[in-house]
Amino acid sequence: MRLATCACGALQAACEGEPTKSSLCHCPQCQKRTGSAFGVAVFFPREAVTLSGPASSWTRAADSGFPVTLRFCPTCGSTVVWEPQRKPEVLAVALGAFADPGFAAPSQAVYEQHRHPWVNLALG
């Protein structure tokens, strides 16, 4: 069991088992969501994630045209989980919400056309 939390600890995602994929995203929406040059999503089967605590949500359209719903803490604002409706069988959990340096490196990078030129990372 791995536990992902928001910054204040009120919103939690308990994740069972191993993730199915980890992906580094350079898209402008992930940059805005994280306040960083990229975001990292760790994907788990939907049934393997139990969300608890107060959560606010915001839904936006993805480039695919399918909506993505972000779940974030109404107190501290940290995004913990998002639901890509293009793949309803999975939930994406923010890698940083685990605060666990033992996670393997992401296996892929997407939207590299938006990568900041100084970002140079080795993927797993």
PyMOL commands that set and color helices and strands:
alter all, ss='L'
color gray80, all
select helices_A, chain A and resi 28-34+46-48+95-98+112-114
alter helices_A, ss='H'
color red, helices_A
select strands_A, chain A and resi 2-5+12-15+21-25+39-45+49-52+56-61+67-72+79-84+90-94+108-110
alter strands_A, ss='S'
color yellow, strands_A
deselect
rebuild
show_as cartoon
